[in-house]
């Protein structure tokens, strides 16, 4: 029995590594495509006809389709996650602890960098709000994901919900800021990728927050965690405040982390049925 559990654990870790390797690889290609577009499809600040204007949206659609196929494969193979926050997002161990604190502290550094450089910006107030929300998100992220590893609950459900809501609020405010900054910008390609990234990042954290709110949707959470991480990495090719770049990178790492632990905690319904076969009445259902 123990050997079987160890084997399943090893396979789950391999699955998580494979999925996130695809996310990182897709993100690397995305950064390259967006960078090439910025270099070759703009002239004197204006967008011009270019092959890369086709490749960037096409690559986003292809990556989304590939990630959707991954999710469909797990659904068809009858995998599932526990509905409870603790079972779905369990991530015990020192390596997990180092990873979540690193991602959280990186976002805090991004927030501090914005506070240190936004004094002369015309949208300084909005940038400060983004920075404060980034600090709160960075500090709460490792605490939130340490909660499933405790034998006894030490964070109230309302606190879990609040911590899960902070990154959603962060990207919502950033979306408003991006709209203000580009309200009179007629070059759509200059800000389109950022707008899409902020919307998807908001949706990504919204769906993973479903576990804390007691309304989980495993497959949407996994898909948006992968897709959101990819877009956050892709958007790093744009030029912006260094603090905002660090926030995007941290958000990508957080979503990759969520995706890793969800993939590692997937369980096969077929295997569970073999371990605990139904009685005759259950089979008739």
BATI-841570 format. One record per residue: residue in one letter; x, y, z of N, C-alpha, C, O, CB in turn. Coordinates in steps of 0.05 Angstrom, whole numbers, padded with zeros to 5 digits, always signed. Glycine has a CB too. Layout:
REM BATI-841570
aXYZXYZXYZXYZXYZ/...
//
This chain:
REM BATI-841570
x+00016-00024+00000+00000+00000+00000+00017+00025+00000+00012+00044-00015-00019+00000+00024/x+00038+00026+00018+00056+00049+00019+00071+00052-00007+00076+00075-00016+00075+00046+00043/x+00080+00030-00019+00095+00031-00044+00077+00043-00066+00086+00059-00082+00105+00004-00052/x+00051+00036-00066+00033+00046-00086+00029+00076-00082+00028+00091-00102+00006+00032-00084/x+00026+00085-00057+00023+00114-00051+00048+00129-00060+00045+00151-00071+00017+00118-00022/x+00072+00118-00054+00096+00132-00062+00099+00134-00092+00108+00154-00103+00121+00117-00050/x+00090+00113-00106+00091+00113-00135+00072+00134-00146+00079+00149-00165+00083+00085-00146/x+00048+00136-00135+00029+00156-00144+00039+00184-00138+00035+00202-00155+00002+00152-00130/x+00052+00188-00115+00063+00214-00108+00084+00222-00128+00085+00245-00137+00074+00214-00080/x+00101+00203-00135+00123+00208-00155+00111+00215-00182+00121+00234-00195+00141+00184-00157/x+00091+00201-00190+00078+00206-00216+00065+00234-00216+00066+00248-00236+00057+00185-00223/x+00052+00241-00194+00040+00268-00192+00060+00290-00194+00056+00310-00207+00025+00270-00165/x+00084+00286-00181+00105+00306-00183+00115+00308-00211+00121+00330-00221+00127+00299-00163/x+00118+00285-00225+00126+00286-00253+00106+00301-00270+00114+00316-00288+00130+00258-00263/x+00080+00296-00265+00059+00310-00280+00061+00340-00275+00058+00356-00294+00031+00299-00272/x+00064+00348-00250+00066+00377-00244+00090+00389-00258+00089+00411-00268+00068+00381-00214/x+00113+00375-00258+00137+00385-00271+00133+00388-00301+00141+00408-00313+00161+00367-00266/x+00120+00368-00313+00115+00369-00342+00097+00393-00349+00103+00408-00368+00102+00343-00351/x+00075+00396-00334+00056+00418-00340+00070+00445-00338+00067+00462-00356+00033+00417-00321/x+00085+00449-00317+00098+00476-00314+00122+00480-00332+00129+00503-00337+00106+00479-00285/x+00134+00459-00341+00154+00461-00362+00142+00472-00387+00154+00489-00401+00169+00434-00367/x+00118+00462-00394+00103+00473-00417+00096+00502-00414+00099+00518-00432+00078+00456-00423/x+00088+00510-00389+00081+00538-00384+00106+00555-00387+00105+00576-00400+00070+00541-00355/x+00129+00547-00376+00153+00562-00378+00162+00564-00407+00171+00586-00416+00175+00550-00360/x+00161+00542-00421+00169+00542-00449+00151+00560-00466+00161+00575-00483+00169+00514-00461/x+00125+00558-00462+00106+00576-00476+00111+00605-00470+00110+00622-00487+00077+00568-00470/x+00117+00611-00444+00123+00638-00436+00148+00649-00450+00149+00672-00458+00126+00640-00406/x+00168+00632-00452+00193+00640-00466+00188+00647-00495+00198+00668-00505+00215+00618-00464/x+00173+00631-00509+00165+00637-00537+00148+00662-00538+00152+00679-00556+00150+00613-00549/x+00130+00665-00518+00113+00689-00518+00129+00714-00515+00123+00734-00529+00093+00687-00496/x+00148+00714-00497+00166+00738-00493+00180+00744-00519+00183+00767-00527+00186+00733-00470/x+00191+00723-00532+00205+00728-00557+00187+00740-00579+00195+00759-00592+00217+00701-00567/x+00163+00729-00582+00145+00739-00603+00137+00768-00597+00137+00784-00615+00119+00721-00604/x+00131+00774-00572+00123+00801-00565+00147+00820-00568+00143+00843-00577+00113+00803-00536/x+00171+00812-00561+00194+00828-00564+00200+00834-00593+00206+00857-00601+00219+00815-00551/x+00197+00813-00610+00201+00817-00639+00180+00837-00650+00186+00854-00667+00199+00790-00654/x+00155+00835-00640+00135+00853-00649+00142+00882-00641+00139+00900-00657+00108+00846-00637/x+00152+00885-00616+00159+00912-00607+00182+00923-00624+00184+00947-00628+00167+00911-00577/x+00200+00906-00632+00224+00915-00647+00218+00921-00677+00229+00939-00688+00246+00895-00645/x+00201+00904-00689+00198+00905-00718+00171+00916-00728+00169+00924-00751+00202+00878-00729/x+00151+00916-00710+00124+00924-00719+00117+00952-00711+00094+00961-00714+00103+00905-00708/x+00137+00967-00699+00132+00994-00691+00153+01012-00705+00176+01006-00707+00133+00997-00661/x+00144+01035-00714+00162+01054-00726+00154+01082-00717+00131+01091-00722+00161+01052-00757/x+00172+01096-00704+00167+01123-00693+00143+01122-00674+00127+01141-00674+00162+01143-00715/x+00141+01101-00659+00119+01099-00639+00093+01090-00650+00073+01087-00635+00115+01125-00626/x+00091+01086-00677+00066+01078-00689+00068+01049-00699+00090+01040-00708+00059+01097-00713/x+00046+01034-00698+00046+01007-00707+00043+01006-00737+00029+01022-00749+00023+00991-00693/x+00057+00987-00749+00055+00983-00778+00050+00954-00784+00053+00937-00767+00081+00993-00792/x+00041+00949-00809+00035+00921-00816+00060+00903-00813+00082+00910-00823+00025+00920-00845/x+00056+00881-00800+00079+00863-00795+00069+00835-00790+00047+00830-00781+00095+00873-00771/x+00086+00816-00798+00081+00787-00792+00076+00782-00762+00061+00765-00755+00104+00770-00802/x+00091+00798-00746+00089+00793-00717+00062+00803-00705+00055+00794-00683+00112+00808-00703/x+00049+00820-00719+00022+00828-00710+00002+00805-00712-00019+00804-00699+00012+00852-00726/x+00009+00785-00729-00007+00761-00732+00002+00740-00712-00014+00725-00700-00006+00750-00760/x+00029+00738-00709+00041+00716-00693+00034+00719-00663+00030+00699-00650+00071+00716-00696/x+00033+00744-00653+00028+00747-00625+00000+00737-00617-00002+00721-00599+00031+00777-00617/x-00022+00747-00630-00048+00736-00622-00051+00706-00629-00065+00692-00615-00070+00752-00635/x-00039+00698-00651-00041+00669-00659-00027+00652-00638-00037+00630-00631-00028+00665-00686/x-00004+00660-00628+00010+00645-00607-00006+00643-00582-00007+00623-00568+00037+00657-00601/x-00020+00665-00575-00037+00665-00551-00060+00645-00554-00066+00630-00535-00049+00693-00545/x-00072+00644-00577-00094+00626-00582-00084+00597-00582-00098+00579-00571-00108+00632-00609/x-00061+00592-00594-00050+00564-00595-00043+00555-00567-00050+00532-00560-00025+00563-00613/x-00030+00572-00551-00023+00564-00524-00048+00558-00507-00049+00539-00492-00006+00586-00511/x-00068+00576-00510-00093+00571-00496-00106+00544-00503-00116+00530-00486-00113+00593-00501/x-00105+00538-00529-00116+00512-00538-00101+00489-00527-00113+00469-00518-00116+00511-00569/x-00074+00491-00527-00058+00469-00516-00063+00464-00487-00066+00441-00478-00028+00475-00520/x-00065+00486-00471-00071+00483-00443-00099+00472-00438-00103+00456-00420-00068+00511-00428/x-00118+00479-00455-00145+00468-00453-00145+00438-00458-00160+00424-00446-00163+00482-00473/x-00128+00429-00477-00126+00401-00483-00114+00385-00459-00123+00363-00453-00109+00396-00508/x-00095+00398-00445-00084+00385-00421-00106+00380-00400-00108+00359-00389-00061+00403-00409/x-00122+00401-00396-00143+00400-00376-00164+00378-00385-00173+00362-00368-00157+00427-00373/x-00171+00378-00410-00190+00358-00420-00179+00330-00416-00194+00311-00411-00196+00363-00450/x-00153+00327-00420-00141+00300-00417-00144+00290-00388-00151+00267-00384-00111+00301-00424/x-00140+00308-00368-00143+00300-00341-00172+00294-00334-00178+00275-00319-00133+00322-00322/x-00190+00309-00345-00219+00304-00341-00227+00277-00353-00241+00261-00340-00236+00326-00354/x-00217+00271-00377-00224+00246-00390-00212+00222-00376-00222+00200-00377-00215+00246-00419/x-00189+00226-00362-00176+00205-00347-00187+00202-00319-00177+00187-00303-00146+00209-00346/x-00208+00217-00313-00223+00215-00288-00206+00223-00264-00207+00210-00243-00233+00187-00284/x-00190+00244-00267-00176+00255-00245-00194+00276-00231-00212+00287-00243-00149+00268-00254/x-00188+00281-00206-00203+00300-00190-00186+00311-00168-00166+00300-00160-00229+00288-00180/x-00195+00334-00157-00183+00346-00133-00204+00346-00111-00228+00348-00117-00173+00375-00139/x-00195+00343-00086-00214+00347-00064-00227+00374-00065-00214+00394-00073-00201+00342-00037/x-00252+00376-00057-00265+00402-00056-00256+00420-00034-00258+00445-00035-00295+00398-00054/x-00245+00408-00012-00237+00423+00011-00211+00438+00005-00193+00428-00010-00233+00405+00035/x-00208+00462+00016-00185+00479+00012-00159+00464+00021-00139+00465+00007-00187+00505+00028/x-00161+00450+00043-00137+00437+00054-00128+00414+00036-00104+00411+00032-00143+00426+00082/x-00147+00398+00025-00140+00376+00009-00130+00384-00019-00112+00372-00030-00163+00357+00006/x-00143+00404-00030-00136+00413-00057-00109+00427-00059-00095+00423-00079-00158+00431-00068/x-00102+00442-00039-00079+00459-00040-00057+00452-00020-00041+00469-00013-00086+00488-00037/x-00058+00427-00010-00037+00418+00009-00009+00420-00005-00006+00411-00027-00042+00389+00018/x+00010+00432+00009+00037+00435-00002+00058+00435+00020+00072+00455+00024+00039+00462-00018/x+00060+00412+00034+00078+00410+00057+00107+00407+00048+00113+00397+00026+00070+00387+00075/x+00126+00415+00065+00154+00411+00060+00169+00437+00058+00158+00458+00052+00157+00395+00034/x+00196+00436+00062+00213+00459+00062+00215+00472+00034+00215+00496+00031+00240+00453+00072/x+00217+00455+00013+00219+00466-00014+00195+00482-00021+00197+00504-00033+00224+00443-00034/x+00171+00472-00014+00147+00487-00020+00147+00513-00005+00139+00534-00015+00122+00470-00012/x+00156+00512+00021+00157+00537+00037+00175+00557+00025+00169+00581+00024+00165+00530+00066/x+00199+00549+00016+00218+00567+00004+00206+00579-00022+00209+00603-00027+00245+00552-00003/x+00193+00562-00037+00181+00572-00063+00160+00593-00058+00160+00614-00072+00170+00548-00079/x+00141+00588-00040+00119+00607-00036+00129+00633-00023+00119+00654-00029+00097+00595-00019/x+00149+00631-00005+00159+00656+00007+00176+00672-00013+00176+00696-00013+00177+00649+00031/x+00190+00658-00031+00205+00672-00052+00187+00687-00071+00192+00710-00077+00222+00652-00068/x+00165+00674-00079+00146+00688-00097+00133+00712-00083+00129+00733-00095+00124+00668-00106/x+00126+00708-00057+00113+00730-00042+00132+00753-00038+00124+00776-00041+00103+00719-00016/x+00157+00747-00030+00176+00769-00025+00183+00784-00051+00188+00808-00050+00201+00758-00012/x+00184+00769-00073+00189+00783-00099+00167+00803-00105+00173+00825-00115+00191+00762-00122/x+00142+00796-00099+00121+00816-00104+00123+00839-00085+00117+00862-00092+00093+00802-00100/x+00132+00834-00060+00136+00857-00041+00158+00875-00052+00156+00900-00050+00144+00846-00014/x+00179+00864-00063+00201+00880-00074+00190+00897-00097+00197+00921-00100+00224+00862-00084/x+00173+00885-00114+00160+00901-00135+00144+00924-00125+00146+00946-00135+00142+00882-00152/x+00128+00919-00103+00113+00941-00091+00130+00963-00080+00125+00987-00084+00095+00930-00069/x+00152+00955-00067+00171+00976-00056+00184+00991-00078+00189+01015-00076+00192+00962-00038/x+00191+00977-00100+00204+00991-00123+00185+01012-00135+00194+01033-00143+00212+00970-00144/x+00159+01006-00136+00140+01026-00147+00139+01050-00128+00139+01073-00137+00112+01013-00150/x+00137+01045-00102+00136+01067-00083+00160+01085-00084+00159+01109-00080+00133+01056-00054/x+00183+01073-00091+00208+01088-00092+00212+01104-00118+00228+01122-00119+00231+01070-00089/x+00196+01098-00138+00200+01110-00164+00176+01125-00176+00178+01135-00198+00209+01090-00184/x+00154+01126-00161+00129+01137-00173+00124+01166-00166+00103+01177-00173+00106+01120-00164/x+00142+01179-00152+00137+01206-00142+00129+01226-00164+00111+01242-00161+00161+01217-00127/x+00143+01224-00187+00139+01244-00208+00119+01235-00229+00114+01249-00248+00165+01250-00221/x+00108+01211-00226+00089+01201-00246+00062+01215-00243+00053+01220-00220+00086+01170-00242/x+00049+01220-00265+00023+01234-00264+00001+01217-00252-00019+01227-00243+00015+01243-00292/x+00006+01190-00252-00014+01172-00239-00002+01160-00213-00006+01137-00207-00021+01149-00258/x+00012+01177-00198+00026+01168-00174+00007+01156-00154+00014+01137-00140+00041+01192-00162/x-00017+01168-00151-00036+01157-00131-00044+01129-00137-00044+01111-00120-00061+01176-00129/x-00051+01124-00163-00059+01097-00171-00036+01077-00168-00040+01054-00160-00069+01097-00200/x-00012+01087-00175+00012+01069-00172+00017+01062-00143+00025+01040-00137+00037+01083-00184/x+00012+01081-00125+00016+01075-00096-00004+01054-00087+00002+01037-00071+00013+01101-00080/x-00029+01056-00097-00049+01036-00090-00041+01009-00100-00044+00989-00085-00077+01044-00101/x-00031+01008-00125-00022+00982-00136+00001+00971-00119+00003+00948-00113-00012+00986-00165/x+00020+00989-00110+00043+00981-00094+00034+00970-00067+00044+00949-00059+00062+01005-00090/x+00016+00984-00054+00006+00974-00028-00008+00947-00031-00003+00929-00014-00013+00995-00015/x-00024+00944-00051-00038+00918-00056-00018+00896-00062-00021+00873-00054-00058+00921-00078/x+00004+00903-00076+00025+00884-00082+00039+00875-00056+00045+00852-00053+00045+00896-00102/x+00044+00894-00039+00056+00888-00013+00038+00869+00003+00047+00849+00015+00062+00913+00003/x+00013+00875+00005-00006+00859+00020-00009+00831+00007-00010+00811+00021-00034+00872+00021/x-00009+00830-00020-00011+00804-00033+00014+00788-00029+00012+00764-00023-00016+00808-00063/x+00037+00800-00031+00062+00786-00027+00065+00775+00001+00075+00753+00005+00085+00804-00033/x+00056+00790+00021+00058+00781+00049+00038+00759+00055+00043+00741+00071+00055+00804+00068/x+00014+00761+00043-00007+00742+00050-00005+00716+00035-00015+00695+00044-00034+00755+00044/x+00007+00716+00011+00009+00692-00005+00021+00668+00009+00009+00647+00010+00024+00698-00031/x+00046+00671+00020+00057+00648+00034+00042+00640+00059+00041+00616+00066+00086+00654+00042/x+00029+00659+00072+00013+00652+00096-00012+00637+00088-00020+00617+00100+00005+00678+00112/x-00025+00646+00066-00049+00632+00056-00043+00603+00049-00059+00586+00056-00059+00647+00031/x-00021+00599+00035-00015+00571+00026+00000+00555+00047+00007+00531+00042+00001+00572+00001/x+00005+00566+00070+00015+00550+00092-00008+00538+00108-00005+00519+00123+00034+00566+00110/x-00032+00551+00105-00055+00542+00120-00064+00513+00115-00071+00499+00134-00079+00560+00114/x-00063+00503+00090-00072+00476+00086-00054+00455+00098-00061+00431+00100-00074+00470+00056/x-00030+00463+00107-00011+00444+00118-00012+00440+00148+00002+00423+00159+00017+00452+00110/x-00029+00456+00161-00031+00454+00190-00052+00432+00197-00072+00429+00184-00040+00481+00202/x-00046+00418+00219-00065+00397+00228-00091+00409+00237-00112+00398+00233-00052+00381+00250/x-00089+00432+00250-00113+00446+00259-00115+00473+00244-00095+00487+00241-00113+00451+00290/x-00139+00480+00235-00142+00506+00221-00133+00529+00239-00142+00531+00262-00171+00510+00211/x-00116+00547+00229-00107+00569+00245-00115+00596+00233-00111+00617+00245-00077+00568+00249/x-00126+00595+00209-00137+00619+00196-00167+00616+00192-00175+00595+00182-00123+00625+00169/x-00182+00635+00200-00211+00634+00196-00217+00635+00166-00203+00646+00151-00225+00657+00211/x-00240+00622+00159-00248+00623+00130-00249+00651+00119-00242+00655+00095-00275+00609+00127/x-00258+00670+00134-00260+00698+00124-00233+00709+00118-00229+00725+00099-00275+00716+00144/x-00213+00701+00134-00185+00711+00129-00174+00698+00104-00161+00711+00088-00167+00705+00153/x-00180+00672+00100-00172+00658+00075-00184+00671+00051-00171+00675+00030-00180+00628+00076/x-00209+00678+00053-00223+00692+00031-00211+00719+00025-00207+00726+00002-00253+00695+00037/x-00204+00734+00046-00192+00760+00043-00165+00758+00029-00159+00772+00010-00189+00774+00070/x-00148+00739+00038-00122+00736+00026-00124+00727-00003-00108+00735-00020-00106+00715+00043/x-00144+00711-00009-00148+00702-00037-00158+00724-00054-00153+00724-00079-00168+00678-00038/x-00172+00743-00042-00184+00766-00058-00163+00787-00064-00167+00802-00084-00206+00778-00042/x-00142+00790-00049-00123+00812-00052-00110+00813-00080-00110+00834-00092-00101+00809-00032/x-00100+00790-00091-00089+00792-00119-00110+00799-00140-00103+00812-00160-00076+00766-00126/x-00135+00791-00135-00156+00799-00154-00160+00829-00154-00161+00842-00175-00183+00785-00147/x-00160+00841-00130-00163+00870-00127-00139+00884-00139-00141+00905-00151-00167+00877-00098/x-00115+00873-00134-00090+00884-00145-00092+00888-00176-00087+00909-00186-00066+00867-00138/x-00100+00866-00190-00101+00868-00219-00125+00884-00229-00124+00895-00251-00101+00840-00231/x-00146+00885-00213-00168+00902-00221-00160+00932-00220-00167+00947-00238-00192+00898-00202/x-00145+00940-00199-00136+00968-00197-00116+00973-00219-00116+00995-00231-00124+00973-00169/x-00098+00954-00224-00078+00958-00245-00092+00961-00272-00083+00976-00289-00058+00934-00246/x-00114+00946-00277-00129+00948-00302-00140+00977-00305-00139+00988-00327-00152+00928-00302/x-00150+00988-00284-00160+01016-00285-00137+01035-00291-00140+01054-00307-00174+01024-00258/x-00114+01030-00278-00091+01047-00283-00082+01045-00312-00075+01065-00324-00068+01038-00264/x-00081+01021-00323-00073+01018-00351-00093+01032-00370-00084+01044-00390-00072+00988-00358/x-00118+01031-00363-00138+01046-00380-00133+01076-00379-00134+01089-00399-00167+01039-00370/x-00127+01086-00355-00121+01115-00352-00096+01123-00368-00096+01143-00382-00118+01123-00323/x-00076+01106-00366-00051+01112-00380-00053+01112-00410-00039+01126-00424-00029+01093-00371/x-00072+01095-00421-00074+01091-00449-00100+01102-00461-00107+01095-00484-00072+01062-00456/x-00114+01119-00446-00140+01129-00455-00138+01144-00481-00157+01143-00497-00152+01147-00433/x-00116+01158-00485-00113+01174-00510-00092+01162-00529-00084+01175-00548-00106+01203-00503/x-00085+01137-00523-00065+01123-00540-00079+01110-00563-00095+01091-00559-00048+01102-00523/x-00075+01119-00587-00088+01107-00611-00075+01082-00621-00086+01069-00639-00090+01128-00633/x-00051+01075-00611-00037+01052-00620-00045+01028-00603-00034+01023-00581-00005+01056-00619/x-00065+01013-00612-00076+00992-00596-00056+00970-00589-00056+00960-00567-00099+00979-00611/x-00038+00964-00608-00018+00943-00602+00001+00951-00580+00015+00934-00569-00003+00937-00627/x+00002+00977-00573+00020+00986-00553+00012+00976-00525+00029+00972-00508+00022+01016-00553/x-00014+00973-00521-00024+00965-00494-00043+00941-00495-00051+00932-00473-00039+00988-00482/x-00049+00930-00518-00069+00908-00520-00060+00883-00504-00077+00871-00490-00074+00900-00549/x-00035+00876-00506-00026+00852-00492-00027+00856-00462-00034+00837-00447+00003+00845-00501/x-00020+00880-00453-00022+00885-00424-00051+00883-00414-00056+00871-00393-00010+00913-00417/x-00069+00894-00429-00098+00893-00421-00107+00865-00419-00120+00857-00399-00115+00909-00440/x-00101+00849-00439-00109+00820-00439-00096+00806-00415-00109+00790-00402-00101+00807-00466/x-00071+00812-00410-00057+00799-00388-00069+00805-00362-00073+00787-00345-00027+00807-00388/x-00076+00830-00357-00087+00838-00331-00115+00826-00327-00122+00817-00305-00090+00869-00330/x-00131+00824-00349-00157+00811-00347-00155+00782-00340-00169+00772-00323-00173+00815-00373/x-00137+00768-00354-00134+00739-00350-00121+00734-00323-00129+00714-00309-00116+00727-00372/x-00102+00750-00314-00090+00747-00288-00112+00750-00266-00112+00735-00247-00068+00767-00283/x-00129+00769-00269-00151+00773-00250-00169+00748-00250-00177+00739-00228-00168+00798-00258/x-00176+00737-00273-00192+00713-00275-00178+00689-00263-00190+00672-00250-00200+00707-00304/x-00152+00688-00267-00136+00666-00256-00137+00665-00226-00143+00643-00214-00107+00668-00265/x-00132+00687-00213-00133+00688-00184-00162+00685-00174-00167+00675-00152-00121+00714-00173/x-00181+00694-00190-00210+00690-00183-00216+00660-00181-00230+00652-00162-00228+00704-00203/x-00207+00645-00200-00215+00616-00201-00199+00601-00179-00211+00582-00168-00209+00605-00228/x-00174+00607-00174-00161+00593-00152-00171+00601-00125-00170+00586-00106-00130+00598-00154/x-00183+00625-00124-00195+00634-00098-00220+00617-00092-00230+00617-00070-00202+00663-00099/x-00231+00604-00112-00255+00587-00108-00251+00566-00086-00271+00559-00073-00263+00574-00134/x-00227+00557-00083-00222+00536-00062-00225+00548-00034-00236+00535-00016-00194+00525-00065/x-00216+00573-00030-00220+00586-00004-00249+00594+00001-00258+00593+00024-00202+00611-00002/x-00263+00601-00021-00291+00609-00018-00311+00586-00018-00335+00590-00015-00298+00628-00041/x-00300+00561-00021-00318+00538-00020-00333+00534-00046-00354+00520-00046-00337+00540+00002/x-00324+00546-00068-00337+00543-00094-00315+00535-00115-00311+00550-00134-00351+00569-00102/x-00302+00512-00111-00280+00505-00129-00289+00495-00156-00310+00482-00159-00263+00484-00116/x-00273+00502-00176-00276+00490-00203-00248+00483-00212-00233+00500-00223-00290+00510-00224/x-00241+00458-00207-00213+00449-00211-00203+00455-00239-00181+00465-00242-00211+00420-00206/x-00218+00448-00259-00208+00450-00287-00205+00479-00296-00186+00485-00310-00227+00435-00306/x-00224+00496-00288-00220+00524-00295-00196+00536-00280-00181+00552-00292-00246+00540-00289/x-00193+00528-00255-00171+00538-00239-00144+00530-00252-00126+00547-00254-00173+00528-00210/x-00142+00505-00260-00117+00496-00272-00112+00509-00299-00089+00518-00305-00117+00465-00276/x-00132+00511-00315-00129+00524-00341-00120+00553-00338-00101+00562-00351-00155+00522-00358/x-00134+00568-00322-00128+00597-00319-00101+00601-00305-00087+00621-00310-00150+00611-00305/x-00094+00583-00287-00067+00585-00274-00045+00583-00295-00026+00598-00294-00064+00563-00252/x-00048+00564-00313-00028+00560-00334-00028+00584-00354-00008+00595-00361-00032+00534-00349/x-00052+00591-00363-00055+00612-00383-00048+00639-00372-00035+00655-00386-00084+00612-00393/x-00055+00644-00347-00048+00670-00335-00018+00672-00331-00007+00694-00335-00062+00673-00308/x-00005+00651-00322+00024+00651-00319+00038+00657-00345+00057+00672-00347+00034+00625-00306/x+00028+00643-00366+00040+00647-00393+00038+00677-00402+00058+00688-00411+00026+00630-00414/x+00015+00689-00398+00011+00717-00407+00027+00736-00390+00037+00756-00400-00019+00724-00406/x+00030+00731-00364+00046+00748-00347+00075+00747-00356+00088+00768-00356+00044+00739-00317/x+00085+00724-00363+00112+00722-00373+00115+00736-00400+00134+00751-00405+00121+00692-00376/x+00096+00732-00418+00096+00744-00444+00097+00775-00442+00111+00788-00457+00072+00736-00460/x+00082+00786-00423+00080+00815-00420+00106+00828-00410+00109+00852-00410+00058+00822-00402/x+00124+00811-00400+00150+00822-00391+00166+00834-00414+00185+00850-00409+00166+00801-00377/x+00159+00828-00439+00173+00840-00462+00166+00869-00465+00181+00884-00479+00165+00825-00487/x+00144+00879-00453+00137+00907-00455+00154+00924-00435+00164+00913-00415+00107+00911-00449/x+00157+00949-00442+00172+00967-00424+00153+00981-00405+00133+00992-00413+00188+00988-00440/x+00159+00979-00379+00143+00992-00358+00160+00995-00333+00183+00988-00333+00117+00975-00352/x+00148+01006-00312+00161+01010-00287+00173+00983-00277+00160+00962-00278+00141+01021-00266/x+00198+00983-00267+00211+00959-00259+00195+00945-00237+00195+00920-00235+00239+00965-00249/x+00182+00960-00220+00166+00948-00199+00142+00932-00210+00136+00911-00201+00156+00969-00180/x+00130+00943-00231+00108+00929-00244+00118+00904-00258+00103+00884-00258+00094+00948-00265/x+00142+00905-00269+00153+00881-00281+00157+00859-00260+00151+00836-00265+00180+00888-00295/x+00167+00867-00237+00171+00847-00216+00144+00836-00206+00143+00812-00199+00186+00860-00192/x+00124+00852-00205+00097+00842-00197+00087+00822-00217+00076+00801-00209+00077+00866-00194/x+00090+00828-00243+00082+00809-00263+00097+00783-00261+00085+00761-00263+00085+00821-00291/x+00123+00785-00257+00139+00760-00254+00131+00744-00230+00128+00720-00231+00169+00767-00252/x+00126+00758-00208+00117+00745-00183+00090+00732-00187+00085+00709-00178+00116+00765-00160/x+00072+00746-00201+00045+00735-00206+00047+00709-00222+00033+00690-00218+00027+00755-00220/x+00065+00709-00242+00070+00685-00258+00079+00662-00241+00070+00640-00244+00090+00691-00281/x+00098+00668-00223+00109+00647-00205+00087+00637-00186+00085+00613-00180+00133+00658-00189/x+00070+00655-00176+00048+00647-00159+00029+00628-00173+00020+00608-00162+00033+00671-00148/x+00022+00635-00198+00003+00618-00213+00016+00592-00220+00002+00571-00221-00006+00633-00238/x+00042+00592-00227+00056+00567-00232+00056+00550-00206+00052+00525-00207+00085+00572-00241/x+00059+00563-00183+00059+00548-00158+00032+00536-00153+00030+00513-00145+00067+00567-00135/x+00011+00552-00157-00017+00541-00154-00020+00517-00173-00031+00496-00165-00038+00563-00161/x-00012+00520-00198-00015+00498-00217+00000+00473-00209-00010+00451-00212-00006+00507-00245/x+00024+00478-00198+00041+00455-00189+00027+00439-00167+00025+00415-00169+00068+00465-00179/x+00017+00453-00147+00005+00438-00124-00022+00426-00132-00029+00405-00122+00002+00457-00100/x-00037+00439-00150-00062+00426-00159-00056+00401-00175-00069+00381-00171-00078+00446-00176/x-00036+00402-00193-00028+00379-00209-00017+00357-00191-00023+00333-00195-00008+00386-00230/x-00002+00364-00170+00010+00345-00152-00011+00332-00134-00007+00309-00125+00031+00357-00135/x-00033+00345-00130-00054+00335-00112-00077+00321-00127-00096+00312-00114-00065+00357-00095/x-00075+00320-00153-00096+00306-00169-00097+00276-00161-00076+00264-00156-00091+00308-00199/x-00121+00265-00160-00124+00237-00153-00141+00224-00174-00160+00235-00185-00137+00234-00125/x-00134+00199-00181-00149+00184-00200-00173+00171-00187-00171+00156-00168-00131+00163-00214/x-00197+00177-00198-00221+00164-00187-00221+00134-00191-00232+00119-00175-00246+00176-00201/x-00209+00125-00213-00207+00096-00218-00191+00082-00197-00198+00061-00187-00194+00091-00246/x-00168+00095-00189-00152+00083-00168-00166+00083-00141-00164+00064-00126-00125+00099-00165/x-00181+00104-00136-00196+00105-00111-00218+00083-00110-00223+00072-00088-00209+00133-00107/x-00230+00078-00132-00250+00057-00133-00238+00030-00128-00251+00012-00116-00265+00057-00160/x-00213+00026-00138-00200+00000-00133-00193-00004-00104-00195-00026-00093-00175-00002-00150/x-00185+00019-00091-00178+00017-00062-00203+00014-00045-00202+00000-00024-00163+00042-00054/x-00225+00026-00053-00249+00025-00037-00273+00018-00055-00288+00036-00062-00254+00053-00022/x-00276-00007-00062-00298-00014-00081-00325-00009-00069-00330-00012-00046-00295-00043-00089/x-00343-00001-00087-00371+00005-00078-00385-00021-00072-00378-00042-00083-00386+00020-00100/x-00405-00020-00055-00421-00043-00050-00442-00045-00072-00443-00029-00090-00435-00042-00022/x-00459-00065-00070-00478-00070-00091-00497-00047-00096-00504-00040-00118-00494-00095-00085/x-00506-00034-00074-00525-00012-00076-00512+00011-00090-00525+00025-00106-00535-00004-00049/x-00485+00017-00085-00472+00039-00098-00469+00034-00128-00471+00053-00144-00445+00044-00086/x-00464+00009-00135-00461+00003-00164-00487+00006-00179-00486+00010-00204-00451-00025-00167/x-00510+00005-00165-00535+00008-00179-00542+00037-00184-00562+00043-00198-00557-00005-00163/x-00527+00056-00172-00534+00084-00175-00527+00094-00203-00531+00117-00209-00518+00101-00154/
//
